[in-house]
Amino acid sequence: MIKRLWPYAKKYRKYFILACVCIMSETVFELVIPMLMANIIDVGVTNKDTNYIVIQGILMMICAVIAYILGVLYARFAAIAGQGFGAEIRKDEFEKVQNFSFANTDHFSTSSLITRLTSDVIIIQNAICNGIRPLVRAPFMLLLALFFTFTINARLALIFLVATPILGIGLFVIVKKVGPLYKLMQSSVDNINTVVQENLNAMRVVKSYVREGYESEKFEKMNEGLKENSEKAFRTSVWNMPLFQYVMYLTIVSILFFGGRMILNGTMQVGELTGFLSYVLQILNALMMISNVFLMLTRSIASCERIIEVLDEVPDIHDPQNTSLTVEQGCIDFQHVYFKYKSTAKEYVLTDIDLHIPSGSTIGILGGTGAAKTSLVQLIPRLYDVSEGKVLVDGHNVKDYSVEHLRDSVGMVLQKNTLFSGTIRENLLWGNKEATDEDIQWACHIACVDEFINQFPDGYETDMGQGGVNVSGGQKQRLCIARALLKRPKVLILDDSTSAVDTATEASIREGLASLKDTTKIIIAQRVSSVQHADQIVILEDGHIHAVGTHDELLAHDHIYQDIYYSQLEGAGL
């Protein structure tokens, strides 16, 4: 797992190495201090040599200052390495998500992806920034301190051969239990983010239905779940501290007992015992740091697993190799197309779709809710790939085009209109960042944006607010149509994208679109009036093509079209 993420550290390898060097050097200077202190007691104090005591004291101060400087340098290098490492992971993870197909995205919830990009990466960053020091320092200090204790009194140092296995077994049990709890805790964070995201996105719906209390209860339930999982994890991990304290105090008492007897027997000096105890504290501190590092790594490993799941997700949609195909006309053919969102699904969403759409024509698509109208058009720009059959554009399988070129050749206005924070101009330039003022005015004229743009004092420089909250639903739809037109697409797909505009404005937009002779237009609608002037109208029913024809042909012979037409005619009071 660490090997899988290690390439992201290559750019910051120098800082990792410098941080480790600083820690090891700092540890050496810190471990010299107890030896100097023992010399002061056994030599300086015993011989009443003031100069020797002063010189040794100055050396201790120099060692302390150097250790402090090295500690500061470590903190700087570790921060650069840890934050940079996390930034590289986050960058690659976000780019991977950008390359996901809709099918890939369906494997993860939006809230889970947000947690994996933020919280999980932060946990890894903190593990590096706070973990390099104990991870390098603790083993180094442990080995050196053990060496010095055996140098001072090998018999007394044998006590560690009893204490260390007890600590190791206790740590193993704690880590084994707490690992799955940390992963469960991160999943609880996903659930919290899901509830918060839904409420923020649907705030108006929640308030209009007076469901604040219900949503608060739902959030409280998720919050309580996170609290319980966190408590279980930390309740298990805190056993680490009392275990080490118990062993530490037992070790110190044992050393004082046996060391005191050695002093009484004349086989050990007081200064040696004082220095020995200093090294004992260093050893126990090192063991404590190692245990904390294991707990920290256990939590970061849970986050690593979640991040690797995203990084290792294989995109369903790939670019063909060495393709130079370009969309020239916009002719579309569906050849015996079958489609389902999941390969494990029992039934197909689309079944045996055979359809020819000539270039430059206007095609209307009608059907009831769940007829798979949107699913059909999403196959053209490869937002999803077909399960069986082929979708051809200009006689070539869509899989033979580069995804970027294919999607750039298809302008799609989705059922759910999405605008971004920024100005109206910035949103329109999503269609073509090189668009001139004349291009913007042309697209806005066809989409009837020019009918309301002058109502804003700042015109195209008007700030949209988050999600376009400063414009109405109909204005959003018209802006999205204008944005798609700026791409100058060969195929334009309007997925029920005029539902929020009045019939007069819709007629104006339809008239403007009719002037695009070189663009194939596919219009999904609920109203017959939106598609009755189309060259062909396709009736979908339960994922099948029920009928294809002009308005007059379908009105004369197709009962589904008749039902839709006359029910809408009757509903309009005509």
HELIX and SHEET records of a PDB file:
HELIX    1   1 ILE A    2  LEU A    5  1                                   4    
HELIX    2   2 TRP A    6  TYR A   12  5                                   7    
HELIX    3   3 ARG A   13  ASN A   39  1                                  27    
HELIX    4   4 ILE A   40  VAL A   45  3                                   6    
HELIX    5   5 THR A   46  ASN A   47  1                                   2    
HELIX    6   6 THR A   50  GLN A   98  1                                  49    
HELIX    7   7 PHE A  102  THR A  105  1                                   4    
HELIX    8   8 THR A  110  LEU A  117  1                                   8    
HELIX    9   9 SER A  119  ILE A  152  1                                  34    
HELIX   10  10 ALA A  154  ALA A  157  1                                   4    
HELIX   11  11 PHE A  160  ASN A  201  1                                  42    
HELIX   12  12 MET A  203  SER A  208  1                                   6    
HELIX   13  13 GLU A  212  SER A  237  1                                  26    
HELIX   14  14 ASN A  240  ASN A  265  1                                  26    
HELIX   15  15 VAL A  270  LEU A  311  1                                  42    
HELIX   16  16 LYS A  373  GLN A  378  1                                   6    
HELIX   17  17 VAL A  398  ASP A  400  5                                   3    
HELIX   18  18 VAL A  403  SER A  409  1                                   7    
HELIX   19  19 ILE A  424  LEU A  428  1                                   5    
HELIX   20  20 ASP A  437  ILE A  446  1                                  10    
HELIX   21  21 VAL A  449  GLU A  451  5                                   3    
HELIX   22  22 ILE A  453  GLN A  455  5                                   3    
HELIX   23  23 GLY A  459  GLU A  461  5                                   3    
HELIX   24  24 GLY A  473  LEU A  485  1                                  13    
HELIX   25  25 THR A  503  ALA A  514  1                                  12    
HELIX   26  26 VAL A  528  VAL A  531  1                                   4    
HELIX   27  27 HIS A  551  HIS A  557  1                                   7    
HELIX   28  28 HIS A  559  GLY A  571  1                                  13    
SHEET    1   A 4 LEU A 350  ILE A 357  0                                        
SHEET    2   A 4 ILE A 332  PHE A 339 -1                                        
SHEET    3   A 4 GLU A 388  VAL A 393 -1                                        
SHEET    4   A 4 HIS A 396  ASN A 397 -1                                        
SHEET    1   B 6 VAL A 410  VAL A 413  0                                        
SHEET    2   B 6 VAL A 491  ASP A 495  1                                        
SHEET    3   B 6 THR A 520  ILE A 524  1                                        
SHEET    4   B 6 THR A 362  GLY A 367  1                                        
SHEET    5   B 6 GLN A 536  GLU A 541  1                                        
SHEET    6   B 6 HIS A 544  GLY A 549 -1                                        
END                                                                             
